[in-house]
Amino acid sequence: MSARRLAHAGLAALLLAVLPLVLSPLVASCRASAPYDGPTAECPVCKHEGDLACLCVHVEPDTPNCECNGQKYYFCSDQCRADFLAHPERYTK
């Protein structure tokens, strides 16, 4: 394996190790500081893609959602729902 590939692999491993540490406090603060009093959920597609702007979803009767393997998932948009349904294995690991 070339030095360049090793560097890329090392960077990818580092990012995967650090991402949960970065996302966890942001999700917690989003839920704690949201002026919304109702239930919230995480959009699994935005979480996977690192899109922090759409990560927290206010759960309303018309919020896009689906069930997969007995678990209900909520999405920030119909597009995220469609992406999830096309490849649920990407977002349910």
Phi, psi and omega per residue, in radians:
M1 nan 2.397 -3.096
S2 -1.286 2.810 3.112
A3 -1.067 -0.632 3.131
R4 -1.118 -0.781 3.115
R5 -1.129 -0.689 3.095
L6 -1.089 -0.717 3.119
A7 -1.119 -0.750 3.120
H8 -1.133 -0.728 3.120
A9 -1.123 -0.714 3.109
G10 -1.128 -0.710 3.113
L11 -1.139 -0.741 3.119
A12 -1.091 -0.751 3.126
A13 -1.112 -0.700 3.115
L14 -1.113 -0.787 3.134
L15 -1.091 -0.731 3.124
L16 -1.144 -0.549 3.121
A17 -1.321 -0.604 -3.051
V18 -1.500 -0.558 -3.055
L19 -0.927 -0.835 3.109
P20 -1.066 -0.594 3.127
L21 -1.176 -0.572 3.135
V22 -1.387 -0.740 -3.062
L23 -1.265 -0.668 -3.062
S24 -0.971 -0.874 3.122
P25 -1.154 -0.577 3.135
L26 -1.170 -0.725 3.112
V27 -1.144 -0.775 3.134
A28 -1.076 -0.757 -3.128
S29 -1.213 -0.579 3.096
C30 -1.076 -0.789 -3.136
R31 -1.221 -0.659 -3.089
A32 -1.281 -0.581 -3.036
S33 -1.756 -0.075 -3.096
A34 -1.169 2.336 3.107
P35 -1.261 -0.132 -3.127
Y36 -1.344 2.249 -3.098
D37 -1.617 -0.162 -3.086
G38 -1.494 -3.052 -3.132
P39 -1.197 2.597 3.071
T40 -2.211 2.826 3.093
A41 -2.552 2.954 3.069
E42 -1.798 2.305 3.030
C43 -1.278 1.995 -3.075
P44 -1.135 -0.494 3.129
V45 -1.242 -0.829 3.121
C46 -1.133 -0.621 3.096
K47 -1.108 -0.790 3.130
H48 -1.104 -0.678 -3.090
E49 -1.483 -0.154 -3.137
G50 1.346 0.402 3.140
D51 -1.522 1.591 -3.050
L52 -1.228 -0.391 -3.121
A53 -1.152 -0.537 -3.078
C54 -1.968 0.167 -3.039
L55 -1.108 -0.805 -3.125
C56 -1.515 2.180 -3.096
V57 -1.997 2.262 3.012
H58 -1.425 2.114 -3.081
V59 -1.456 2.018 3.096
E60 -2.159 2.945 3.116
P61 -1.018 -0.514 -3.106
D62 -1.740 0.192 3.118
T63 -1.171 2.258 3.101
P64 -1.005 2.358 -3.114
N65 -2.707 2.976 3.013
C66 -2.818 2.922 3.038
E67 -1.963 2.426 3.118
C68 -2.499 2.145 -3.130
N69 0.926 0.706 3.083
G70 1.397 0.052 3.132
Q71 -2.030 2.419 3.119
K72 -1.597 2.344 3.121
Y73 -2.093 2.489 3.101
Y74 -2.027 2.625 -3.036
F75 -2.297 2.683 -3.141
C76 -1.347 -0.315 -3.096
S77 -2.727 2.879 3.058
D78 -1.145 -0.554 3.122
Q79 -1.132 -0.757 3.095
C80 -1.109 -0.661 3.101
R81 -1.095 -0.783 3.130
A82 -1.101 -0.731 3.101
D83 -1.070 -0.740 3.123
F84 -1.094 -0.828 -3.104
L85 -1.132 -0.518 3.116
A86 -1.240 -0.584 -3.087
H87 -2.553 1.146 -3.087
P88 -1.057 -0.483 -3.123
E89 -1.102 -0.449 3.097
R90 -1.161 -0.602 -2.925
Y91 -1.854 -0.064 -3.069
T92 -1.997 0.284 -3.133
K93 -1.246 nan nan
